[in-house]
Amino acid sequence: DWLISDFESALARNPRKKPQPKAYLEHYLKNHDEVPLWVLLRYMTLGQAFKFYCYQTESMRNKIAKGFAVLYELSYGEKINVSPRRLTQAYDHIKDFRNICAHEERLYCARVSPGHDISVVDALSDLQLVLPKNEAAQLTNDILDLLASIGEDMREADFSRLVTSMGAEHLPGLKERRNVPRTSLEARVAQPA
C-alpha cells in the first residue's frame, strides 16, 4: 500500500500527501497522460526502488537479474551469472550502507546483513554488479587514496586495525599507495570527479 501511495504522491494523485512537483513527471503527465516506469524510478528513493524490485514476480526478477548480467558483461568484458537472490542481497547491502551514511553513523567499521558480516569494502563487489566498470574503479581508487592519506598520520598498528575493521586488508593497491608521497595523494584526492 505504501508503495502505491508513494507513486500516487509522485504523480500528484494522492490527496493525503502534498507532492513535490518534478518537471520531468509533470511533462509526461501533461503530454502523454502517463509516466514511464524508468522516469518514475528517478523520483523513488533507493529503498523504494529496492522494495519495488522485491515486489516483482520471480519471472520479472529473473529478467532484471539477467539484464544486470548483460550490462556487467558489456562493461567488464566478463560473463557472470547474476541471480535474483544475489541482486537482492547486493541492493540490500547498498541500501543499508547508504542509510548508515545518511544518518551520519560510523561507516568504516559498520557491518550489515542479517549476520552482520558484510563490511564497507565487501559492498564494493555489490556495487560492481550495478555500476559500470569505470565508476566502480573510480570509487575503489578514491577509497584507496583516502585510506593512504589517513594512514600517513597514523601509527602502523592503528592503521592496520582501521584497515581490518573496514575489511580492506586485502584490497589490491593499498600497500603501494601508502608509500606515495603525501602531496601527490592530496592532489589526486582533491581532483573533481
WOLIN-V585741 format. One record per backbone hydrogen bond with DSSP energy under -0.5 kcal/mol. CO is the residue of the C=O (numbers start at 1). NH is the residue of the N-H. If there is no record, write none. Layout:
BEGIN
co & nh
CO & NH
CO & NH
END
This chain:
BEGIN
co & nh
1 & 5
2 & 6
3 & 7
4 & 8
5 & 9
6 & 10
7 & 11
8 & 13
8 & 14
9 & 12
13 & 15
14 & 17
17 & 19
19 & 21
22 & 25
22 & 26
23 & 27
24 & 28
25 & 29
26 & 30
27 & 31
28 & 32
28 & 33
28 & 34
29 & 33
36 & 39
36 & 40
37 & 41
38 & 42
39 & 42
39 & 43
40 & 43
40 & 44
45 & 49
46 & 50
47 & 51
48 & 52
49 & 53
50 & 54
51 & 55
53 & 56
57 & 61
58 & 62
59 & 63
60 & 64
61 & 65
62 & 66
63 & 67
64 & 68
65 & 69
66 & 70
67 & 71
68 & 72
69 & 73
70 & 74
71 & 75
72 & 76
73 & 77
80 & 82
81 & 83
83 & 87
84 & 88
85 & 89
86 & 90
87 & 91
88 & 92
89 & 93
90 & 94
91 & 95
92 & 96
93 & 97
94 & 98
95 & 99
96 & 100
97 & 101
98 & 102
99 & 103
100 & 105
101 & 104
107 & 110
112 & 117
112 & 118
113 & 116
117 & 119
118 & 112
119 & 123
121 & 124
121 & 125
122 & 125
122 & 126
123 & 127
124 & 128
125 & 129
126 & 129
126 & 130
127 & 130
127 & 131
132 & 136
133 & 137
134 & 138
135 & 139
136 & 140
137 & 141
138 & 142
139 & 143
140 & 144
141 & 145
142 & 146
143 & 147
144 & 148
145 & 149
146 & 150
147 & 151
148 & 152
149 & 152
150 & 153
151 & 154
155 & 159
156 & 160
157 & 161
158 & 162
159 & 163
160 & 164
161 & 165
162 & 166
163 & 167
163 & 168
164 & 167
166 & 121
168 & 171
171 & 174
173 & 177
174 & 178
175 & 179
176 & 179
177 & 180
181 & 184
181 & 185
182 & 186
183 & 187
184 & 188
185 & 189
186 & 190
187 & 191
188 & 191
END
